[in-house]
Amino acid sequence: MIRRTRETYAFINAHPEPSTPEEALAHVLAVYKDEDDARLMIQATHNIYADGVATGLTMGDLRALAARLGL
């Protein structure tokens, strides 16, 4: 059984569980709203193209996609 605190319930009320891909994207953006645009959120590759080079989606990318979707 999951033990929930007042803080957990407050979080749930502020951030309901997403049920669509659009809601999931909005949820991630809300939970990580203070993250820098450069933060890599989804890593696709690492050290493939050069040492230390990672590819994937950053917070800035996710914000741009949300804006294009009108979220």
Number of C-alpha atoms within 10 A of each C-alpha: 3 4 5 8 9 8 9 11 11 10 12 11 10 11 14 11 11 13 8 9 9 13 14 14 16 19 16 16 17 12 12 12 13 9 14 11 15 11 12 18 17 13 11 10 11 13 10 10 10 8 8 9 10 16 15 12 15 18 21 17 16 19 18 14 13 15 10 9 9 8 12
